[in-house]
Amino acid sequence: MAQIIPFRGLRFNRKKIKGLKLAVSPPYDVISATQQSRLYKAHKYNVVRIILGKEKKSDGPLRNRYSRARDFFKSWLREGVLIQDKKPSIYIYEQSYAFEGRRLRRIGFIALLKLEPPDKGVILAHEKTFCKPKEDRLRLLKSTEANLSPIFGLYPDEHFRIDRLLTGYRRTAPLADFEFEGIRNRLWRIDSRNFIQALTKLMRRKRIFIADGHHRYEVAYYYKKLMSKKRAVGADYVMMYFCNLASGGLKILPTHRVIRNIPKAELAALPLILERYFTISPVSSQKELFSRLRQPGAGEHLFGLCLQAKGFHLLKLKRKKILNTHKPPRLRRGDSRSHSCYNSLDAVILHNLILDKLLGIKEEKAGAQNILYTRDEREAIRLVNNRKYDCAFFLNPPRPRQVSAIAGRSLRKMPHKSTYFYPKPLSGLVINRLRTEEIDYKKVTRNQ
């Protein structure tokens, strides 16, 4: 099943970068334009310059943000800003944070994962991917020849055997220990042969669920096939952060949808349109809306609505049987249960029933033109009140086991931005440079 190996990671040279929190960043796809500018100002060596560089009006085929990322990466290596560990290692990564009045901890590790074809059933995805983000990440991968950020992967381990192994090897002082955006991040480098062999053995029977990084995984697999013709070193593996699916420190936050370009007649009649399938209850305030939204009863599907000039509303689905009216063709034996799980996801109900069927807004065609995805409830409401968008739909997040069930059995992928796994593994803690690991790969795979 899953094959992991250690690697000689690139890390920021602490003699040159005193405050590591100033050089790291969130994953590229959650960085807003405002945060991108803030990260640029934080430090001249912030990794955002490589993973999500700014675009310029003068950019062209030869000189653009991808060529600048390559140049930054090469110069940081040349200047010793990034240095490579001497021994192949696995990196234990712990994050702790406050959540709803409690202090939570999540422990995982960063290693290289052997790339597998999608139909093999080893690496499982749950979200749709799109061409434009894949083209973007492929151009960056070609330019830098490095895994700059770890893909976020989940593995099932209800008995917490791997957690106990990781905890036992993190008793020494960490390489990094800092707080970033309210989350404490700690990193250890482990090159013990006993540890590596024990961990690879425990992971060997696991299937891996991609939490975040679907586009990057598909790009890495395509790059592997592309580079196999050139016999490039290292392209068979991709850097991944692994976390236990059963971890109490793993949370999924909701991602809301803000909609624009709804025809005026439909916008004016939206409550009447929605009443076909939902019970609509006006609420007096934002606080009341989210208080009621977060407390659905068993089997209930609740949605919040902020409507231009008409305030806040709570939507409750009237009939659950509507969820199973659209089945994919030729269900395999045993797939009907996972299909029912898929159709019961709030994000699927929102996209299939409200946006597609009632409003005629299709995710693939509308994309960034008509749908804004945000976790910030206040931002969504502000955009509607400022009349930049017509309305905002708020929803509850899926549970981790719902996501793994769909990834493992379903014939269909969840809508874009259906999940926001929290907290995110940071970019810049460890980088995997391709084409430099030939000897190490051969040694490690021979020892397994």
Secondary structure as UniProt FT lines:
FT   STRAND          4..5
FT   STRAND          10..12
FT   TURN            14..16
FT   HELIX           20..22
FT   HELIX           28..30
FT   HELIX           33..42
FT   TURN            44..45
FT   HELIX           48..51
FT   TURN            57..58
FT   HELIX           65..78
FT   TURN            79..80
FT   STRAND          82..84
FT   STRAND          89..99
FT   TURN            100..101
FT   STRAND          102..114
FT   HELIX           118..120
FT   STRAND          123..124
FT   HELIX           131..144
FT   STRAND          146..147
FT   STRAND          151..155
FT   TURN            158..159
FT   HELIX           161..168
FT   STRAND          176..180
FT   TURN            181..182
FT   STRAND          183..190
FT   HELIX           193..203
FT   TURN            204..205
FT   STRAND          208..212
FT   HELIX           214..228
FT   TURN            229..231
FT   TURN            235..236
FT   STRAND          237..244
FT   TURN            245..246
FT   TURN            248..249
FT   STRAND          251..253
FT   STRAND          256..259
FT   HELIX           264..268
FT   HELIX           270..274
FT   TURN            275..277
FT   STRAND          278..283
FT   HELIX           286..293
FT   TURN            298..299
FT   STRAND          302..307
FT   TURN            308..310
FT   STRAND          311..317
FT   HELIX           320..324
FT   TURN            333..334
FT   HELIX           335..343
FT   HELIX           346..348
FT   HELIX           349..358
FT   HELIX           363..370
FT   STRAND          371..374
FT   HELIX           377..385
FT   TURN            386..387
FT   STRAND          391..395
FT   HELIX           400..409
FT   TURN            416..417
FT   STRAND          420..422
FT   STRAND          431..433
FT   TURN            434..435
FT   HELIX           438..447
//
